[in-house]
Amino acid sequence: MNKKIALIMVIITSMALAQNGKQVFETYCWGCHHQTAVAFGPSFSQIASKRSIEEIEAMITDPATISTILGYKRNAMPAFQLTSQELEAITAYILSFKPKIDTKQTIEKKAQ
Protein backbone atom coordinates (compact mmCIF):
# COMPACT_ATOMS: atom_id res chain seq x y z
CA MET A 1 0.00 0.00 0.00
CA ASN A 2 2.82 2.43 0.84
CA LYS A 3 4.45 1.83 -2.56
CA LYS A 4 1.19 2.73 -4.32
CA ILE A 5 0.86 5.92 -2.32
CA ALA A 6 4.48 6.84 -3.01
CA LEU A 7 3.99 6.20 -6.73
CA ILE A 8 0.84 8.31 -6.79
CA MET A 9 2.67 11.13 -5.00
CA VAL A 10 5.54 10.97 -7.52
CA ILE A 11 3.09 11.13 -10.42
CA ILE A 12 1.17 14.05 -8.91
CA THR A 13 4.40 15.89 -8.14
CA SER A 14 5.69 15.30 -11.68
CA MET A 15 2.44 16.55 -13.17
CA ALA A 16 2.48 19.66 -10.99
CA LEU A 17 6.13 20.32 -11.85
CA ALA A 18 5.39 19.95 -15.56
CA GLN A 19 2.43 22.35 -15.30
CA ASN A 20 4.58 24.87 -13.42
CA GLY A 21 7.32 24.40 -16.02
CA LYS A 22 4.86 25.12 -18.79
CA GLN A 23 3.82 28.33 -17.01
CA VAL A 24 7.47 29.41 -16.63
CA PHE A 25 8.02 28.57 -20.32
CA GLU A 26 5.04 30.69 -21.36
CA THR A 27 6.26 33.58 -19.20
CA TYR A 28 9.97 33.66 -20.07
CA CYS A 29 10.86 31.36 -22.97
CA TRP A 30 8.06 31.42 -25.54
CA GLY A 31 9.45 34.41 -27.46
CA CYS A 32 12.63 32.56 -28.49
CA HIS A 33 12.06 28.83 -27.92
CA HIS A 34 9.40 26.33 -28.93
CA GLN A 35 9.00 22.87 -27.60
CA THR A 36 9.80 20.89 -30.75
CA ALA A 37 10.53 23.42 -33.51
CA VAL A 38 13.52 25.69 -33.94
CA ALA A 39 12.61 29.34 -33.45
CA PHE A 40 15.13 32.09 -32.61
CA GLY A 41 16.67 29.68 -30.13
CA PRO A 42 16.91 25.88 -30.24
CA SER A 43 13.87 23.75 -29.50
CA PHE A 44 13.47 22.13 -26.12
CA SER A 45 13.78 18.71 -27.76
CA GLN A 46 17.20 19.72 -29.12
CA ILE A 47 18.31 21.12 -25.78
CA ALA A 48 17.06 18.08 -23.85
CA SER A 49 18.85 15.67 -26.16
CA LYS A 50 22.23 17.43 -25.75
CA ARG A 51 22.37 18.96 -22.28
CA SER A 52 22.44 17.81 -18.67
CA ILE A 53 20.28 19.24 -15.91
CA GLU A 54 23.24 21.29 -14.69
CA GLU A 55 23.99 22.70 -18.15
CA ILE A 56 20.36 23.66 -18.70
CA GLU A 57 20.12 25.39 -15.33
CA ALA A 58 23.43 27.21 -15.91
CA MET A 59 22.31 28.38 -19.36
CA ILE A 60 19.16 29.84 -17.82
CA THR A 61 20.86 31.58 -14.90
CA ASP A 62 24.23 32.53 -16.43
CA PRO A 63 24.11 32.13 -20.21
CA ALA A 64 27.19 34.26 -20.93
CA THR A 65 29.49 32.09 -18.83
CA ILE A 66 28.08 28.72 -19.87
CA SER A 67 28.11 29.74 -23.54
CA THR A 68 31.84 30.38 -23.26
CA ILE A 69 32.40 27.08 -21.46
CA LEU A 70 30.43 25.22 -24.13
CA GLY A 71 32.49 26.88 -26.85
CA TYR A 72 29.86 29.16 -28.38
CA LYS A 73 31.19 32.25 -30.14
CA ARG A 74 28.18 34.34 -29.20
CA ASN A 75 25.17 34.29 -26.92
CA ALA A 76 21.83 36.04 -27.38
CA MET A 77 20.07 34.59 -24.35
CA PRO A 78 19.50 36.89 -21.38
CA ALA A 79 20.02 35.69 -17.82
CA PHE A 80 16.83 35.01 -15.88
CA GLN A 81 16.41 35.49 -12.15
CA LEU A 82 14.09 32.61 -11.33
CA THR A 83 13.20 31.15 -7.98
CA SER A 84 14.64 27.71 -7.28
CA GLN A 85 11.16 26.24 -7.80
CA GLU A 86 10.79 27.98 -11.19
CA LEU A 87 14.26 26.84 -12.25
CA GLU A 88 13.53 23.25 -11.26
CA ALA A 89 10.14 23.37 -13.02
CA ILE A 90 11.43 24.80 -16.31
CA THR A 91 14.37 22.39 -16.33
CA ALA A 92 12.04 19.41 -15.80
CA TYR A 93 9.74 20.78 -18.52
CA ILE A 94 12.62 21.12 -20.99
CA LEU A 95 13.85 17.61 -20.20
CA SER A 96 10.35 16.22 -20.75
CA PHE A 97 10.98 16.84 -24.48
CA LYS A 98 14.00 14.54 -24.55
CA PRO A 99 13.50 12.09 -27.41
CA LYS A 100 12.50 8.63 -26.24
CA ILE A 101 15.09 5.95 -27.07
CA ASP A 102 13.90 2.74 -28.62
CA THR A 103 15.88 0.25 -26.52
CA LYS A 104 15.33 -2.64 -28.93
CA GLN A 105 16.73 -0.65 -31.88
CA THR A 106 19.69 0.51 -29.79
CA ILE A 107 20.56 -3.07 -28.82
CA GLU A 108 20.18 -4.26 -32.42
CA LYS A 109 22.53 -1.50 -33.69
CA LYS A 110 25.16 -2.40 -31.08
CA ALA A 111 24.94 -6.07 -32.05
CA GLN A 112 25.66 -5.33 -35.72
N, C-alpha and C positions, 0 to 999 in steps of 0.2 A: 504494500500500500504506500509506503514512504517513497519508493522509487517512482511510482505513478505521479505522486504529488510533486516530487522534484522535477520530473519530466514536464509536467504541466506548467510549473513555475518557469522553467527554462524557456519553454515555447512562448509563454505570455511575455516574459522579459524580452525575448528576441523580437517579438512582434512590436512591442512598445518602442524598442530601440530603433527598429526599422522605420516606424512611423515618425519618430522624432528626427531620425536622419533625413527622411524625406522632407520634413519641414525645414530643417537647416539647409538642405540642398536648395529648396525653393526660395529661401531667404537670401543666401549668399552665393550660390554656385550657378544657378540657372542661366545667367547672362552669358557665361563662357563655356559651360560644360553641359553635355547631355548624357543620359545614362548609357546609350548604346551607339550613338552617332557622333562623329567628330564635329565639333563646332569651332569656336575660336580656340578652345583648349581641347585636350584629348578626352575621349569618352571615358566614363567610369569603368566600362568593361576593359578598355586598354590599360587604364591605371591599375585596376585590380589584378590583371594578369601579369603585371611587371613589378609591382611594388609591394613591400612589406607594410605591416601596420605602422611600424616606426617611420618608414619613409613617407607614407601618406600623411601621418600626423605632422611630421617636420615640414613637409611641403605646404601644409595649410598654415602653420604657425610661423614659419621662417623660410619662405620660398627663396629668398635671395641666397642664403647660405646653402641650403640643400641643393639648389640648382647648380651652384659651383661644385659642390662635392660630387654630384652626379655627372658632371662634365658638360653641362649645358652652356652654350655661349651667351645666351640671354635668358631673361625671365620677365614675363609680363604679368605674372600672378601677384596680386597684393597679399600682404600678410593679414590674417584675420585673428581678431582677439575673441576667441570663443571660450565658453565655460568648459570645464573638463567633461561635463555631461554632453554638451553639444559636439565637442571634438570626438568623443567616443561614438556618439550616434552617427555622425557623418562618416566617420571611418568605417563603421560597421555597414552603413548603407552603401558606400563605395565598394567595399569588398563583397557585398551581396551580388554584384554584377560580374564576379570572377567567373570565367567560362567553366562549365562543368566538364570534367575529364571523364572520358569513356574508358574505364579501367580495362575492359576486355580488349579494346583496340590498342591501348598502351602496351599491354602484355604481349599481344600478337606482334607488334612492331619490334619489341625488344628480342623476341624469339627469332626473328628473321635474320 
